[in-house]
Amino acid sequence: MTAAAKPATIDEYIARLDEPAAARMRELRAVARETVPEADEAMKWGAPAFVHPRGTILFVCSAHRRHANVTFTPSTREAFAEELAAFETGKGSVKLPYVAPVPVPLLRRMITHRLREFEDEGVNWM
C-alpha cells in the first residue's frame, strides 16, 4: 500500500494493493460475504473488518508483502489449533501465504464458530 492516508473503505484498501495481495483480499472478502452475509464491512486499525450487526468485530483481514492475515479472537483460533498446525499463527491470527491456496472450508468453519461464540456465548472482540 502507499503511504497516503488510510483507506476509508475496503474497496479503497484493495485498490491500493498490488497482486497477488489484491486477489487474496478479494477472495477473503468473498468468503466472508458468503459465510456471514449479515456482517457489515468496516475499516478497523487500517484493515478490513467484518462486524456483527450489533457492532462487535467478528474478524479482521490484512494484506502483507508475502501473506494475508485473518485475525479472530484467540478463543476461535485455539478452537481450530489442530487444523491450523500447518499454518503460522499468532494470538488470534492465521497467516495465509500467497503461494498457497486459501483453506476456504476451514475459514468458513472458523467464521461460523466466531459468529456463534459471539451470539451464543457473548465473546466480544479482544
OpenMM code with the backbone's topology and positions (N, CA, C; nanometers):
from openmm import Vec3, app, unit

residues = "MET THR ALA ALA ALA LYS PRO ALA THR ILE ASP GLU TYR ILE ALA ARG LEU ASP GLU PRO ALA ALA ALA ARG MET ARG GLU LEU ARG ALA VAL ALA ARG GLU THR VAL PRO GLU ALA ASP GLU ALA MET LYS TRP GLY ALA PRO ALA PHE VAL HIS PRO ARG GLY THR ILE LEU PHE VAL CYS SER ALA HIS ARG ARG HIS ALA ASN VAL THR PHE THR PRO SER THR ARG GLU ALA PHE ALA GLU GLU LEU ALA ALA PHE GLU THR GLY LYS GLY SER VAL LYS LEU PRO TYR VAL ALA PRO VAL PRO VAL PRO LEU LEU ARG ARG MET ILE THR HIS ARG LEU ARG GLU PHE GLU ASP GLU GLY VAL ASN TRP MET".split()
positions = [
    Vec3(0.0824, -0.1179, 0.0000),
    Vec3(0.0000, 0.0000, 0.0000),
    Vec3(0.0867, 0.1241, 0.0000),
    Vec3(0.0300, 0.2306, -0.0459),
    Vec3(0.1039, 0.3560, -0.0475),
    Vec3(0.1052, 0.4184, 0.0912),
    Vec3(0.1874, 0.5206, 0.1079),
    Vec3(0.1980, 0.5883, 0.2363),
    Vec3(0.0916, 0.6960, 0.2504),
    Vec3(-0.0025, 0.7027, 0.1607),
    Vec3(-0.1093, 0.8027, 0.1651),
    Vec3(-0.1997, 0.7778, 0.2858),
    Vec3(-0.2981, 0.8622, 0.3017),
    Vec3(-0.3938, 0.8483, 0.4113),
    Vec3(-0.4545, 0.7088, 0.4103),
    Vec3(-0.4929, 0.6631, 0.5283),
    Vec3(-0.5531, 0.5301, 0.5393),
    Vec3(-0.6796, 0.5229, 0.4545),
    Vec3(-0.7028, 0.4092, 0.3916),
    Vec3(-0.8235, 0.3949, 0.3103),
    Vec3(-0.9484, 0.4001, 0.3981),
    Vec3(-1.0544, 0.4576, 0.3447),
    Vec3(-1.1792, 0.4714, 0.4194),
    Vec3(-1.2708, 0.3508, 0.4020),
    Vec3(-1.2492, 0.2739, 0.2945),
    Vec3(-1.3357, 0.1592, 0.2666),
    Vec3(-1.2500, 0.0388, 0.2280),
    Vec3(-1.3132, -0.0765, 0.2309),
    Vec3(-1.2439, -0.1979, 0.1879),
    Vec3(-1.2118, -0.1901, 0.0391),
    Vec3(-1.3007, -0.1333, -0.0389),
    Vec3(-1.2718, -0.1164, -0.1818),
    Vec3(-1.1441, -0.0344, -0.2013),
    Vec3(-1.1298, 0.0746, -0.1274),
    Vec3(-1.0089, 0.1573, -0.1370),
    Vec3(-0.8864, 0.0788, -0.0915),
    Vec3(-0.9007, 0.0023, 0.0155),
    Vec3(-0.7905, -0.0789, 0.0679),
    Vec3(-0.7400, -0.1740, -0.0408),
    Vec3(-0.8317, -0.2467, -0.1028),
    Vec3(-0.7941, -0.3438, -0.2053),
    Vec3(-0.7359, -0.2748, -0.3279),
    Vec3(-0.7928, -0.1608, -0.3665),
    Vec3(-0.7454, -0.0883, -0.4846),
    Vec3(-0.6000, -0.0441, -0.4704),
    Vec3(-0.5529, -0.0251, -0.3498),
    Vec3(-0.4151, 0.0193, -0.3266),
    Vec3(-0.3141, -0.0955, -0.3250),
    Vec3(-0.3633, -0.2173, -0.3273),
    Vec3(-0.2738, -0.3326, -0.3190),
    Vec3(-0.2235, -0.3758, -0.4556),
    Vec3(-0.1030, -0.4314, -0.4564),
    Vec3(-0.0500, -0.4970, -0.5751),
    Vec3(-0.0974, -0.6421, -0.5726),
    Vec3(-0.0809, -0.7081, -0.6854),
    Vec3(-0.1088, -0.8526, -0.6910),
    Vec3(0.0112, -0.9260, -0.6324),
    Vec3(-0.0033, -1.0383, -0.5685),
    Vec3(-0.1259, -1.1157, -0.5506),
    Vec3(-0.2068, -1.0764, -0.4275),
    Vec3(-0.1630, -0.9736, -0.3550),
    Vec3(-0.2333, -0.9333, -0.2333),
    Vec3(-0.3779, -0.8924, -0.2619),
    Vec3(-0.3995, -0.8170, -0.3686),
    Vec3(-0.5356, -0.7718, -0.4004),
    Vec3(-0.6278, -0.8905, -0.4276),
    Vec3(-0.5787, -0.9871, -0.5044),
    Vec3(-0.6597, -1.1056, -0.5340),
    Vec3(-0.6920, -1.1831, -0.4073),
    Vec3(-0.5946, -1.1956, -0.3188),
    Vec3(-0.6172, -1.2689, -0.1935),
    Vec3(-0.7214, -1.1976, -0.1082),
    Vec3(-0.7146, -1.0658, -0.1026),
    Vec3(-0.8115, -0.9916, -0.0221),
    Vec3(-0.9515, -0.9997, -0.0835),
    Vec3(-0.9604, -0.9999, -0.2157),
    Vec3(-1.0916, -1.0170, -0.2802),
    Vec3(-1.1482, -1.1546, -0.2472),
    Vec3(-1.0611, -1.2550, -0.2473),
    Vec3(-1.1058, -1.3901, -0.2150),
    Vec3(-1.1522, -1.3994, -0.0697),
    Vec3(-1.0773, -1.3414, 0.0226),
    Vec3(-1.1170, -1.3447, 0.1638),
    Vec3(-1.2477, -1.2687, 0.1856),
    Vec3(-1.2630, -1.1595, 0.1161),
    Vec3(-1.3870, -1.0814, 0.1260),
    Vec3(-1.5053, -1.1637, 0.0762),
    Vec3(-1.4872, -1.2349, -0.0339),
    Vec3(-1.5945, -1.3188, -0.0878),
    Vec3(-1.6318, -1.4295, 0.0103),
    Vec3(-1.5330, -1.4926, 0.0711),
    Vec3(-1.5608, -1.5970, 0.1707),
    Vec3(-1.6391, -1.5369, 0.2874),
    Vec3(-1.5988, -1.4195, 0.3321),
    Vec3(-1.6688, -1.3539, 0.4429),
    Vec3(-1.8130, -1.3226, 0.4057),
    Vec3(-1.8328, -1.2646, 0.2886),
    Vec3(-1.9689, -1.2274, 0.2459),
    Vec3(-2.0594, -1.3499, 0.2317),
    Vec3(-2.0029, -1.4614, 0.1823),
    Vec3(-2.0820, -1.5832, 0.1660),
    Vec3(-2.1151, -1.6462, 0.3012),
    Vec3(-2.0230, -1.6381, 0.3952),
    Vec3(-2.0381, -1.7070, 0.5228),
    Vec3(-2.1194, -1.6261, 0.6233),
    Vec3(-2.0978, -1.4958, 0.6276),
    Vec3(-2.1725, -1.4088, 0.7192),
    Vec3(-2.2268, -1.2879, 0.6413),
    Vec3(-2.3260, -1.3121, 0.5555),
    Vec3(-2.3771, -1.2025, 0.4725),
    Vec3(-2.4376, -1.0885, 0.5543),
    Vec3(-2.4757, -1.1170, 0.6771),
    Vec3(-2.5348, -1.0133, 0.7608),
    Vec3(-2.4305, -0.9201, 0.8227),
    Vec3(-2.3038, -0.9566, 0.8145),
    Vec3(-2.1976, -0.8739, 0.8721),
    Vec3(-2.1789, -0.7454, 0.7914),
    Vec3(-2.1484, -0.6401, 0.8632),
    Vec3(-2.1148, -0.5135, 0.7997),
    Vec3(-1.9652, -0.5113, 0.7730),
    Vec3(-1.9244, -0.4370, 0.6728),
    Vec3(-1.7824, -0.4182, 0.6444),
    Vec3(-1.7398, -0.2837, 0.7013),
    Vec3(-1.6212, -0.2796, 0.7577),
    Vec3(-1.5678, -0.1552, 0.8132),
    Vec3(-1.4160, -0.1614, 0.8082),
    Vec3(-1.3546, -0.0462, 0.8181),
    Vec3(-1.2093, -0.0398, 0.8319),
    Vec3(-1.1788, -0.0209, 0.9797),
    Vec3(-1.0989, -0.1093, 1.0362),
    Vec3(-1.0574, -0.1023, 1.1759),
    Vec3(-0.9061, -0.1116, 1.1799),
    Vec3(-0.8416, -0.0153, 1.2422),
    Vec3(-0.6957, -0.0124, 1.2523),
    Vec3(-0.6300, -0.0196, 1.1143),
    Vec3(-0.6956, 0.0387, 1.0150),
    Vec3(-0.6409, 0.0429, 0.8804),
    Vec3(-0.6575, -0.0850, 0.8008),
    Vec3(-0.7395, -0.1798, 0.8508),
    Vec3(-0.7577, -0.3078, 0.7823),
    Vec3(-0.9066, -0.3414, 0.7711),
    Vec3(-0.9432, -0.4207, 0.6701),
    Vec3(-1.0825, -0.4627, 0.6547),
    Vec3(-1.1291, -0.5478, 0.7724),
    Vec3(-1.2464, -0.5137, 0.8238),
    Vec3(-1.3062, -0.5886, 0.9336),
    Vec3(-1.4488, -0.6247, 0.8966),
    Vec3(-1.4942, -0.7336, 0.9523),
    Vec3(-1.6309, -0.7792, 0.9331),
    Vec3(-1.6960, -0.7751, 1.0706),
    Vec3(-1.8040, -0.6969, 1.0772),
    Vec3(-1.8623, -0.6576, 1.2049),
    Vec3(-2.0057, -0.7082, 1.2155),
    Vec3(-2.0366, -0.7684, 1.3295),
    Vec3(-2.1715, -0.8158, 1.3561),
    Vec3(-2.2673, -0.6966, 1.3529),
    Vec3(-2.3930, -0.7159, 1.3122),
    Vec3(-2.4881, -0.6047, 1.3101),
    Vec3(-2.5029, -0.5336, 1.4457),
    Vec3(-2.4684, -0.6010, 1.5561),
    Vec3(-2.4750, -0.5365, 1.6881),
    Vec3(-2.3479, -0.4588, 1.7199),
    Vec3(-2.2521, -0.4550, 1.6256),
    Vec3(-2.1352, -0.3696, 1.6419),
    Vec3(-2.0065, -0.4358, 1.6866),
    Vec3(-2.0076, -0.5640, 1.7146),
    Vec3(-1.8867, -0.6333, 1.7585),
    Vec3(-1.8094, -0.6870, 1.6383),
    Vec3(-1.6793, -0.6665, 1.6391),
    Vec3(-1.5941, -0.7188, 1.5328),
    Vec3(-1.5957, -0.8714, 1.5390),
    Vec3(-1.6164, -0.9332, 1.4241),
    Vec3(-1.6088, -1.0789, 1.4150),
    Vec3(-1.4672, -1.1223, 1.3776),
    Vec3(-1.4083, -1.0572, 1.2769),
    Vec3(-1.2712, -1.0864, 1.2370),
    Vec3(-1.2197, -0.9747, 1.1481),
    Vec3(-1.0882, -0.9726, 1.1332),
    Vec3(-1.0199, -0.8695, 1.0553),
    Vec3(-0.9269, -0.9395, 0.9566),
    Vec3(-0.9125, -0.8832, 0.8371),
    Vec3(-0.8192, -0.9343, 0.7365),
    Vec3(-0.7176, -0.8251, 0.7061),
    Vec3(-0.5976, -0.8652, 0.6710),
    Vec3(-0.4968, -0.7664, 0.6328),
    Vec3(-0.4002, -0.8279, 0.5332),
    Vec3(-0.3502, -0.7427, 0.4448),
    Vec3(-0.2560, -0.7865, 0.3417),
    Vec3(-0.1153, -0.7421, 0.3788),
    Vec3(-0.0210, -0.8293, 0.3525),
    Vec3(0.1198, -0.8022, 0.3808),
    Vec3(0.2013, -0.8419, 0.2582),
    Vec3(0.3307, -0.8264, 0.2642),
    Vec3(0.4153, -0.8494, 0.1467),
    Vec3(0.4009, -0.9901, 0.0890),
    Vec3(0.4063, -1.0912, 0.1740),
    Vec3(0.4044, -1.2301, 0.1245),
    Vec3(0.2852, -1.3123, 0.1722),
    Vec3(0.1982, -1.2500, 0.2494),
    Vec3(0.0856, -1.3244, 0.3046),
    Vec3(-0.0275, -1.2293, 0.3426),
    Vec3(-0.1426, -1.2892, 0.3661),
    Vec3(-0.2550, -1.2173, 0.4259),
    Vec3(-0.2767, -1.2769, 0.5641),
    Vec3(-0.3291, -1.1969, 0.6537),
    Vec3(-0.3669, -1.2452, 0.7858),
    Vec3(-0.5176, -1.2400, 0.7979),
    Vec3(-0.5723, -1.3391, 0.8645),
    Vec3(-0.7101, -1.3334, 0.9100),
    Vec3(-0.6992, -1.3443, 1.0611),
    Vec3(-0.7563, -1.2466, 1.1307),
    Vec3(-0.7435, -1.2436, 1.2754),
    Vec3(-0.8805, -1.2562, 1.3395),
    Vec3(-0.8904, -1.3572, 1.4244),
    Vec3(-1.0108, -1.3860, 1.5015),
    Vec3(-0.9793, -1.3597, 1.6486),
    Vec3(-1.0718, -1.3915, 1.7349),
    Vec3(-1.0424, -1.3905, 1.8770),
    Vec3(-0.9472, -1.5070, 1.9061),
    Vec3(-0.8669, -1.4969, 2.0104),
    Vec3(-0.7793, -1.6093, 2.0454),
    Vec3(-0.8572, -1.7395, 2.0681),
    Vec3(-0.9770, -1.7289, 2.1240),
    Vec3(-1.0562, -1.8497, 2.1500),
    Vec3(-1.0985, -1.9182, 2.0207),
    Vec3(-1.1271, -1.8422, 1.9171),
    Vec3(-1.1605, -1.9034, 1.7881),
    Vec3(-1.0372, -1.9702, 1.7297),
    Vec3(-0.9244, -1.9017, 1.7300),
    Vec3(-0.8026, -1.9621, 1.6767),
    Vec3(-0.7681, -2.0891, 1.7538),
    Vec3(-0.7806, -2.0863, 1.8845),
    Vec3(-0.7488, -2.2039, 1.9670),
    Vec3(-0.8429, -2.3208, 1.9389),
    Vec3(-0.9690, -2.2921, 1.9083),
    Vec3(-1.0655, -2.3985, 1.8802),
    Vec3(-1.0282, -2.4787, 1.7558),
    Vec3(-0.9452, -2.4210, 1.6707),
    Vec3(-0.9045, -2.4866, 1.5458),
    Vec3(-0.7542, -2.5157, 1.5433),
    Vec3(-0.6931, -2.5208, 1.6593),
    Vec3(-0.5469, -2.5373, 1.6689),
    Vec3(-0.4957, -2.6572, 1.5906),
    Vec3(-0.5620, -2.7698, 1.6013),
    Vec3(-0.5146, -2.8897, 1.5297),
    Vec3(-0.5195, -2.8693, 1.3788),
    Vec3(-0.6288, -2.8120, 1.3298),
    Vec3(-0.6426, -2.7907, 1.1862),
    Vec3(-0.5489, -2.6815, 1.1347),
    Vec3(-0.5025, -2.5960, 1.2251),
    Vec3(-0.4131, -2.4871, 1.1874),
    Vec3(-0.2666, -2.5211, 1.2083),
    Vec3(-0.2367, -2.6454, 1.2412),
    Vec3(-0.0987, -2.6858, 1.2721),
    Vec3(-0.0017, -2.6556, 1.1580),
    Vec3(-0.0474, -2.6592, 1.0353),
    Vec3(0.0399, -2.6342, 0.9200),
    Vec3(0.0565, -2.4853, 0.8895),
    Vec3(-0.0134, -2.4010, 0.9623),
    Vec3(-0.0091, -2.2566, 0.9382),
    Vec3(0.0674, -2.1867, 1.0494),
    Vec3(0.1263, -2.0737, 1.0140),
    Vec3(0.1855, -1.9881, 1.1156),
    Vec3(0.0706, -1.9082, 1.1778),
    Vec3(0.0626, -1.9098, 1.3098),
    Vec3(-0.0456, -1.8409, 1.3787),
    Vec3(0.0099, -1.7491, 1.4867),
    Vec3(-0.0740, -1.6585, 1.5303),
    Vec3(-0.0419, -1.5699, 1.6413),
    Vec3(-0.1507, -1.5829, 1.7444),
    Vec3(-0.1646, -1.4815, 1.8279),
    Vec3(-0.2641, -1.4830, 1.9354),
    Vec3(-0.4029, -1.5189, 1.8818),
    Vec3(-0.4441, -1.4549, 1.7764),
    Vec3(-0.5726, -1.4850, 1.7136),
    Vec3(-0.5625, -1.4918, 1.5632),
    Vec3(-0.4409, -1.4743, 1.5126),
    Vec3(-0.4221, -1.4617, 1.3672),
    Vec3(-0.3785, -1.5908, 1.3004),
    Vec3(-0.4103, -1.5973, 1.1721),
    Vec3(-0.3687, -1.7074, 1.0857),
    Vec3(-0.3051, -1.6447, 0.9628),
    Vec3(-0.1815, -1.6815, 0.9365),
    Vec3(-0.1077, -1.6292, 0.8216),
    Vec3(-0.1375, -1.7178, 0.7003),
    Vec3(-0.1800, -1.6540, 0.5911),
    Vec3(-0.2138, -1.7252, 0.4677),
    Vec3(-0.1186, -1.6811, 0.3570),
    Vec3(-0.0113, -1.7578, 0.3335),
    Vec3(0.0859, -1.7209, 0.2296),
    Vec3(0.0203, -1.7154, 0.0918),
    Vec3(0.0641, -1.6200, 0.0120),
    Vec3(0.0077, -1.6048, -0.1225),
    Vec3(0.0407, -1.7233, -0.2131),
    Vec3(0.1446, -1.7967, -0.1823),
    Vec3(0.1841, -1.9108, -0.2666),
    Vec3(0.1000, -2.0352, -0.2402),
    Vec3(0.0120, -2.0308, -0.1414),
    Vec3(-0.0731, -2.1459, -0.1087),
    Vec3(-0.2197, -2.1066, -0.1257),
    Vec3(-0.3039, -2.2043, -0.1597),
    Vec3(-0.4464, -2.1726, -0.1736),
    Vec3(-0.5088, -2.1379, -0.0379),
    Vec3(-0.6142, -2.0606, -0.0431),
    Vec3(-0.6890, -2.0267, 0.0784),
    Vec3(-0.7635, -2.1519, 0.1253),
    Vec3(-0.7540, -2.1852, 0.2528),
    Vec3(-0.8274, -2.3009, 0.3053),
    Vec3(-0.9741, -2.2621, 0.3302),
    Vec3(-1.0497, -2.2487, 0.2231),
    Vec3(-1.1848, -2.1936, 0.2299),
    Vec3(-1.2751, -2.2708, 0.3267),
    Vec3(-1.2843, -2.4041, 0.3204),
    Vec3(-1.3728, -2.4734, 0.4147),
    Vec3(-1.3345, -2.4473, 0.5615),
    Vec3(-1.2059, -2.4449, 0.5900),
    Vec3(-1.1600, -2.4174, 0.7259),
    Vec3(-1.1972, -2.2757, 0.7671),
    Vec3(-1.1745, -2.1783, 0.6807),
    Vec3(-1.2101, -2.0400, 0.7138),
    Vec3(-1.3597, -2.0259, 0.7361),
    Vec3(-1.4390, -2.0916, 0.6561),
    Vec3(-1.5850, -2.0852, 0.6755),
    Vec3(-1.6235, -2.1398, 0.8129),
    Vec3(-1.5622, -2.2511, 0.8523),
    Vec3(-1.5910, -2.3079, 0.9848),
    Vec3(-1.5460, -2.2129, 1.0957),
    Vec3(-1.4315, -2.1498, 1.0771),
    Vec3(-1.3821, -2.0567, 1.1778),
    Vec3(-1.4721, -1.9334, 1.1889),
    Vec3(-1.5167, -1.8814, 1.0752),
    Vec3(-1.6058, -1.7656, 1.0764),
    Vec3(-1.7377, -1.8014, 1.1443),
    Vec3(-1.7926, -1.9182, 1.1115),
    Vec3(-1.9177, -1.9624, 1.1737),
    Vec3(-1.8996, -1.9811, 1.3240),
    Vec3(-1.7876, -2.0382, 1.3640),
    Vec3(-1.7566, -2.0538, 1.5067),
    Vec3(-1.7517, -1.9176, 1.5752),
    Vec3(-1.6841, -1.8227, 1.5127),
    Vec3(-1.6717, -1.6887, 1.5709),
    Vec3(-1.8086, -1.6229, 1.5857),
    Vec3(-1.8935, -1.6375, 1.4860),
    Vec3(-2.0288, -1.5828, 1.4936),
    Vec3(-2.1037, -1.6443, 1.6111),
    Vec3(-2.0958, -1.7754, 1.6232),
    Vec3(-2.1652, -1.8442, 1.7322),
    Vec3(-2.1086, -1.8080, 1.8683),
    Vec3(-1.9761, -1.7958, 1.8781),
    Vec3(-1.9192, -1.7634, 2.0087),
    Vec3(-1.9630, -1.6247, 2.0535),
    Vec3(-1.9837, -1.5335, 1.9593),
    Vec3(-2.0343, -1.4016, 1.9959),
    Vec3(-2.1825, -1.4091, 2.0300),
    Vec3(-2.2627, -1.4663, 1.9400),
    Vec3(-2.4079, -1.4662, 1.9604),
    Vec3(-2.4525, -1.5548, 2.0760),
    Vec3(-2.3895, -1.6699, 2.0908),
    Vec3(-2.4337, -1.7658, 2.1939),
    Vec3(-2.3619, -1.7495, 2.3274),
    Vec3(-2.2352, -1.7074, 2.3230),
    Vec3(-2.1557, -1.7014, 2.4455),
    Vec3(-2.1157, -1.5597, 2.4849),
    Vec3(-2.1463, -1.4634, 2.3994),
    Vec3(-2.1144, -1.3248, 2.4317),
    Vec3(-1.9671, -1.2893, 2.4261),
    Vec3(-1.8877, -1.3678, 2.3512),
    Vec3(-1.7448, -1.3403, 2.3408),
    Vec3(-1.7249, -1.2194, 2.2500),
    Vec3(-1.6781, -1.1113, 2.3078),
    Vec3(-1.6543, -0.9881, 2.2334),
    Vec3(-1.5193, -0.9915, 2.1671),
    Vec3(-1.4873, -0.8834, 2.0973),
    Vec3(-1.3558, -0.8705, 2.0362),
    Vec3(-1.2525, -0.8551, 2.1460),
    Vec3(-1.1283, -0.8820, 2.1132),
    Vec3(-1.0188, -0.8792, 2.2097),
    Vec3(-1.0247, -0.7572, 2.2916),
] * unit.nanometer
topology = app.Topology()
chain = topology.addChain("A")
for resn in residues:
    res = topology.addResidue(resn, chain)
    for name in ("N", "CA", "C"):
        topology.addAtom(name, app.Element.getBySymbol(name[0]), res)
